[in-house]
Amino acid sequence: MANAIRMVSGVDSVRAADAYRLAVEERRGAWPYVHVYPPPSATDVFKISTIAVDVVGTGPIEILRYTVNAGKVFYLRAVIFGASSSIVAGDCLFTLDRNSAIGVTNTQFQPEHGLVNVPVALGSTTNTRGFELEMARIFSANDVIRVKGTNVNLSEGTKYVCGIFGYEVPSLDVKTKR
């Protein structure tokens, strides 16, 4: 279970509340802006994927997929949407979403605002410098992040080049003392 909640009662609830209070106090001034700067407990995520462009008009294909590790929160800081050849605006459309497999109706599907049907390349595919987002996009444990591409006018032999960059941090970094 990804987000299991452990219920405690009596003396154990007092110990748990005290451990939580101490953890918050210890970190109070240390790292207040987790969405801007990675804390010491962060693990970098640097995922790049390439795939051959599909035939024009066949709909979206999955270029990149990343599943957030259980017990972690993922902060997406930058993306690369591009191709192995130059892209003229509108030649293809890129979309980044969560929990939405191609061809499956999913009520938990969430497109990422501002990253749906992007008609231009973002970031650099030559030096893998990502397009930095103004604010990190936050993904929960076990969320599946997908970058999809729809070919509108790219020629055969071209490859999509996409990447996501950010970091994961433990969703709850509390140690219980007894």
C-alpha positions in Angstrom: 0.0 0.0 0.0 1.6 3.3 -1.1 0.0 5.7 1.4 -0.9 3.4 4.3 -1.8 5.3 7.5 -0.7 3.7 10.8 -3.1 4.4 13.6 -1.8 4.6 17.1 -3.5 5.1 20.4 -2.7 5.6 24.1 0.9 6.0 25.0 2.1 5.2 21.4 0.1 8.2 20.1 1.9 10.5 22.6 5.3 9.1 21.5 4.4 9.5 17.8 3.2 13.1 18.3 6.3 13.9 20.2 8.6 12.4 17.5 6.7 14.4 14.9 7.0 17.6 16.9 10.8 17.1 17.4 11.3 16.4 13.7 9.5 19.6 12.8 11.5 21.6 15.4 14.8 20.2 14.2 14.1 21.2 10.6 12.2 24.4 11.3 14.8 26.8 9.8 16.9 24.4 7.8 15.1 24.0 4.5 11.9 25.9 4.2 11.8 26.0 0.4 11.9 22.3 -0.7 10.2 23.2 -4.0 13.1 25.5 -4.9 16.2 24.0 -3.4 16.7 20.3 -2.8 17.2 19.4 0.9 20.1 17.1 2.0 17.9 14.0 1.8 17.1 14.6 -1.9 18.0 12.2 -4.7 18.5 13.6 -8.2 16.3 12.4 -11.0 17.8 12.9 -14.5 15.7 10.9 -17.0 16.1 11.2 -20.8 14.5 9.1 -23.5 14.5 8.9 -27.3 12.1 7.1 -29.6 11.5 7.1 -33.3 8.8 9.5 -34.6 5.6 7.8 -35.6 3.7 8.2 -38.8 1.8 11.6 -39.2 -1.7 11.4 -37.9 -1.5 8.3 -35.7 -2.0 10.1 -32.4 0.2 10.4 -29.4 3.0 8.0 -28.5 4.7 7.6 -25.1 8.2 9.0 -25.3 9.2 8.9 -21.6 7.7 7.3 -18.5 8.9 7.7 -14.9 7.2 6.3 -11.8 7.8 8.2 -8.5 9.3 5.8 -5.9 7.1 4.7 -3.1 7.5 6.9 0.0 8.9 9.8 -2.0 7.7 13.1 -3.4 9.1 14.2 -6.8 9.8 17.8 -7.6 10.0 18.4 -11.4 12.2 21.4 -12.0 12.9 21.2 -15.8 11.9 19.4 -19.0 13.3 18.8 -22.5 10.8 18.5 -25.4 12.7 18.1 -28.7 13.7 16.1 -31.6 16.9 15.0 -33.4 16.2 17.4 -36.2 15.0 21.0 -35.9 11.3 21.5 -35.1 9.2 24.3 -36.7 6.5 25.4 -34.3 3.5 23.1 -34.8 5.4 20.2 -36.3 4.7 18.1 -33.2 2.8 18.5 -29.9 4.3 17.5 -26.6 2.3 16.7 -23.4 3.4 15.9 -19.9 0.8 14.3 -17.6 0.4 12.0 -14.7 -1.4 8.6 -14.4 -2.7 8.6 -18.0 -1.7 5.6 -20.2 -2.3 5.9 -23.9 -5.6 4.3 -25.0 -6.9 3.8 -21.4 -9.8 5.9 -20.0 -8.6 7.0 -16.5 -10.5 9.2 -14.1 -7.3 10.0 -12.2 -5.7 11.5 -15.3 -4.2 14.9 -14.6 -2.6 16.9 -17.4 0.1 19.3 -16.2 -1.1 22.9 -16.7 1.0 24.6 -19.3 2.6 21.4 -20.5 -0.2 20.1 -22.7 0.0 20.1 -26.5 3.2 22.3 -26.4 3.9 23.1 -30.1 7.5 24.1 -29.8 10.8 22.5 -28.5 11.7 23.3 -24.9 15.2 23.0 -23.5 18.2 22.0 -25.5 18.7 18.5 -26.9 22.4 19.2 -27.8 23.7 19.9 -24.3 20.8 18.4 -22.3 20.0 21.7 -20.6 16.4 21.5 -19.5 13.8 24.2 -19.8 13.5 25.4 -16.2 10.0 25.7 -14.8 9.1 28.8 -12.9 7.9 26.6 -10.0 8.5 22.9 -9.4 5.6 20.6 -10.3 5.0 18.2 -7.3 4.2 14.5 -7.9 3.2 12.0 -5.2 4.5 8.6 -4.5 3.7 6.1 -7.3 2.5 8.8 -9.7 3.4 7.8 -13.3 4.7 10.7 -15.3 4.5 10.4 -19.0 5.8 12.6 -21.8 3.9 12.0 -25.0 4.4 13.3 -28.5 2.0 13.7 -31.5 3.6 13.9 -34.9 1.9 16.6 -37.0 4.6 17.2 -39.7 7.9 15.6 -38.7 9.7 13.4 -41.3 10.5 9.7 -40.9 13.9 9.0 -39.4 13.5 11.8 -36.8 13.6 10.9 -33.2 11.9 12.5 -30.3 14.3 13.5 -27.5 12.6 14.2 -24.1 13.7 14.5 -20.5 12.6 15.3 -17.1 14.8 16.7 -14.3 14.3 17.2 -10.6 14.7 15.4 -7.3 12.9 13.1 -5.0 12.7 13.5 -1.2 11.2 11.2 1.4 7.5 12.0 1.9 7.9 11.8 5.7 11.4 12.0 7.2 10.5 11.3 10.8 12.5 9.0 13.0 10.9 7.6 16.1 12.9 7.6 19.3 12.1 5.3 22.2 
